Amino acid sequence: MRILLKAAGNAYWENDRLTFAAIDEDISPNIIVGAIDLYNRDALNQRAEVGIVVDEDYRRKGYATEMLRQLILLVSDMKSLHQIYADIVTSNLVSQRLFSKAGFMAAGTLREWIFDGEKYEDVVRYQLILNK
């Protein structure tokens, strides 16, 4: 697996969002296996939220791990970010393991933070402090 993160649009913050398409060059340079982005950028406090999605056909094959690893390397060089974070519903244990494995720390629980149309769910905030 050779993952390439390619900026969607330009490679600059656009509406406080920076999105990358993930392409597995071993499969094809034209097939997107997922996407990862930084959004909700807070320029004053130098932080942004991480979002990640992998196409259903490519899940459980290590793509999310590699995409997150590459994003961390990329943002570690950004002087404009001090931390990145992800809010993960408590029922999503796979994502919690992914972010923990990448070095994010559980910072706290936001109670009844997400409404899924039927019920509220708690969210765990995972943080990674950069440039320590």
N, C-alpha and C positions, 0 to 999 in steps of 0.2 A: 504494500500500500504506500503510494507516494502522494500525499495530500498537498494540494496547492490552495492557499486562501487567496482568492482574487476579489479585489474591491468591487462591489456592485456600484455602478455609477463612478463618481470620482473617489479618490482616496482621501478625501477630507471630510470633516464633520459636516453633515448636512442636516439641518433641523435637529441638532444635538444627537445625531445618530450616525454610526459608522458601520456599514454592513459588508460582510464578506461571503461570497459563495465558496463552497468547498468542492473541489474537483479532485477525483482520484485519477492521476495521470496514468496509472497502470490500466485503468478501464478505458477511459477516453477523455480527451480534453474538452469534450462537448457535453458531458453528463455531470450534472450537479448532484452530489450525494447529500448535501445539506447546506445549512447557512449558520453563521454565527455573527452576532452583532453586539455593539455597544450602544446603549441608548439611555435616555434619561440622564444625559450628561449634566453634571453640576460643575460648571467652570470655577465658581468661587471656591468650593470645597474640594475640587479636583478629584471627582469620582464619577463613575458611570456603571450602569447595570449591564450585565451580560445576559444575552438570550441565545439559545442554541436549539436548532432543530435538525434532525437527520431524517431523510426520506425513509419511509417504512421498510423498503427493500434492503436498506443498508444498515439497519439497526443491529446492535449486538455484535459488531464486527470491529470495534475499536475506533470508528470514525469520530465519535464525539470526544473521546479522550485525546486524539491527535489534534482535532480542531481547537480544543481548549488549550492544549499545550502550546500550539503555535500562536494563538491569540495572546497568551500570557507573555511569550517571548517578544511579540510585537509591542505590546503596551508597556513592557518593562523599560523600553527605550524612550517612551513618551514622557517628557518632563512635565506635561500638562495633566498627568493623572497620578494621584497618590494611592488610589485604591479602586478596585473593581468589586462588584458584589452581584449576588443572584438571590432572588426571593423564590423559594421552592416550597410548594405545598407539602405538608407533612406526609401525605400519602404517596409522594413520588420518591420512593427510596432509591431507585436507580439514579436519579439526578443528584440526590444527596451524596451517594457514594462517589459519583463522577467528580463533583466539586471538591469533596473531601480529599479524594485521591490526588487532585491537582494542587493541593496545598491551601485551599480555602478553609477557613475556620467558621464553625457555627457561632454566630454572634448573639443570637437571641430569637425568640419566637414572637411573631406578630399574631395576636389572637383574632380569630374570625376575620381574617384579612381579605379573603377571596370568596365571592359568592358565585357558585357554579350553576345558578339557576334554580337549585333546589335547597341547598344548604350552604352555610359558611364553612370555610376551611382555614385552619391555621397555616401560617407560612413561617419557615425558618429562613433567616437571612444569613447567607454565607458571604464572608468578606475575605479578600486577599489584599494585604497592604503591599504596595510595590516599592521598589527602591529603598529597602531597609538598609 
